[in-house]
Amino acid sequence: MKKTTLSALVMLCAVAFAPLSANAQISHGGAPSFNHSTDKAAAPTVVLPTIDNQALLQEDIDMAKQASPLRISKAHHVSLNNTDNGKTTMLADGSTVWRLNVTSPGALHIALYFNRFELPEGAEMYIYDESGDFVLGRFLAEDTLEGGIFYTQEIPGSVCRIEYHEPAAVAGQGRLEISEVYHGYKDFFHTDMLGLSKDPHGSSDGNCHINVICSEGDDWRDQIRSVVCISMTSGNYGYLCSGALINNTNKDKTPYVLSASHCQEDMTISRWVFYFNYQTSTCTGNTGTSNQSLTGATIKANYAATYGSDFLLLQLSRNVPNSYKAYYAGWDRTNSSSISSGCGIHHPGGAYKKISIPRSIAQGTSGGYTRFWTTYWYSGSANKGVTEGGSSGSPLFNSNGLIVGQLYAGSSSCNYNNTNQPGGSDMYGRMFNSWTGGGSSTTRLRDWLDPAGTNVASLQGINYDYDPSGIDAATSGDPDITVYPNPSRGILNLNINEVGRAYYHVYDAMGRCVLEGQTLLTTTAQQVNISSLPAGAYRLQVDVNGRTFGTTVVKQ
């Protein structure tokens, strides 16, 4: 949550994504049986009580005046299961399919919480919107979360369809129970309450924000891929915030996410959903790639702004798939008093991912303010972006692309002081203060981001395809692969006892993938071209027929 003043909370980030045909929540591929026209609508429909969206929106306005957080959805408490509700049909092969439609009138999006999720081996579940154009799944038994539960990301519209398949060998063994259906009354899908299209800046309040695909983001392409939106539920309501994947000294891609403590400090969070890669495809456009998400997380450490730097460190319940092409951002905990330049990357007010370039960054000068960076933003026609409600927990990067803090509070706005011009300032909790925090593993970052005990002051980020073995572990090479000439001016001749389609990656001394491609290995031709790389030592990794070969190569 970003705060408009140091004492008043404004709201967290709202997730926006286009209702495209895509498997957004992490799943195992496949498609339900309806084929967009069959009998998806023939399943029994449970119509939930009407929720007054306008009344909730008005309550939000009143609560904002009282420094309360902005809600995004309200829960229906239900008791729906695959025994007493819906319709089960036996197919010709003896397998069964259970279907149920759930409607929450007037909802802009729906999310489901399964308090019981028991899928036998071979069973699978799909969840999709009314049209069948937005599909989640296939979900399997292995997707069950700790405690035998399961929950979904937001699904566009007011109708949600569930389809559950069981093979004949396990027919009747699955148990599904839904105890909560979240009715979304804040728009994630770029249509307002009247169904009108939003402006190119998504659902943000301001119109001065800069899409990350614009040229302002060219120096920050890796860092952009680290930023996520976080959906949370607490009690009867849903909330959202921002954060960033962050690296640790083991460089093992442990899925840590750094955010802000105030996003959860007053709430008992029961469920988390993390959204990746939501940004526009063009600089001025209002459409982009469909969301990718992960569910489940645990809190590793946090330290509230009352005594500390308002940080929150989460660990996702599973690793981030390589298909998300995520970046694990580096960090800098140096105790400096100012930063020459940097940027903030965030999702203001439910819009696509934005970038903001501050005109200056300096440490607070007195009292508790010294635990925070203060960023001052450009104003008027010099605008380079600001933040707003929804940007909270988002990272502040220094000129080296390293996280130095996360957003806590501020006054910035596209309509600063009602001038219809951008301006204002924001505060970010300092990484330096978060490092030692409150002196225990649950109140500091040190134990989690430096598990190797290196005591380094800064750490570079790593890419999703980072090879943790690196150059140091490959000095002697793999006896099953030989390369000549080595050193080479460009063409590497390989000798591998395998033939077929091969995929190769070349990593630099920092473990970053600097070259990748594919080649056909035959008994007479096995080559990789590294002529585009600057001189230096690299780690070459070749994958073919399920085997991996690696060795050190030197480019002259």
Buried (B, 14 or more C-beta within 10 A) or exposed (E): BBBBEBEEBBBBBBBBBBBBEBBBBBBEEBBBBBEEEEEBBEBEEBEBEEBEBEEBBEEBEEBBEEEBBBBBBBBBEBEBBBEEBBBBEEEEEEBBBBBBBBBBEBBBBBBBBBBBBBBBEBBBBBBBBBBBBBBBBBBBBEBBBEEEBBBBBBBBBBBBBBBBBBBEEBBEBBBBBBBBBBBBBBBBBBBEEEEEEBEBBBBBBBEBBBBBBBEBBEBBEBBBBBBBBBBBBBEEBBBBBBBBBBBBBEBBBBBBBBBBBBBBBEBEBEBBBBBBBBBBEEBEEBEBBBBBBBBBBEBBBBBBBEEBBBBBBBBBBBEBEEEBBBBBBBBBBBEBEEBEBBBBBBBBBBBBBBBBBBEBBBBBEEEEEBBBBBBBBBBEEEBBBBBBBBBBBBBBBBEBBBBBBBBBBBBBBBBBEEEEBBBBBBBBBBBBBBBBBBEEEBBBBBBBBBEEEEEEEBBBBBBBBBBEEBBEEBEEBBEBBBBEEBEBEEEBBBEBEBBEEBEBBBBBEBBBBBBEEEBEBEEEEBEBBBEEBEEEBBBBBBBBEEEBBBBBBBBE
